[in-house]
Amino acid sequence: MGHLQRVDEVVAEIDQRQAASNSRTAKAYSPIQMHFLARLRRLDGVRGQLDNVPANDPFMKKLVDRGIFATYRDCMDEGIGDEARQILNI
């Protein structure tokens, strides 16, 4: 029960952050959509950090790229493909 309560708290916090950052837009996202967009932003940031490491591990980069692709597909399934492409600059 404690784990589910913590998940609900995290989702509520994400909802609040998303509402504050999107106050200028009319689009409202569901918690799962916000989750996938946040994950995509995080993975894109990790990929950028790996690109800046002189001795980066090609295997790690491949794992991150696969995570990005899977999350991008999740975004497409949730109807937020345009937002995902904007995050990835594609």
PEPEVEN-V424150 format. One record per run of one state. SS is the DSSP state (H for helix, E for strand, - for the rest). FROM is the first residue (numbers start at 1). TO is the last residue. If there is no record, write none. Layout:
BEGIN
ss=<SS | SS>
from=<FROM | FROM>
to=<TO | TO>
END
This chain:
BEGIN
ss=<- | H | - | H | - | H | - | H | ->
from=<1 | 2 | 22 | 31 | 52 | 58 | 78 | 81 | 89>
to=<1 | 21 | 30 | 51 | 57 | 77 | 80 | 88 | 90>
END
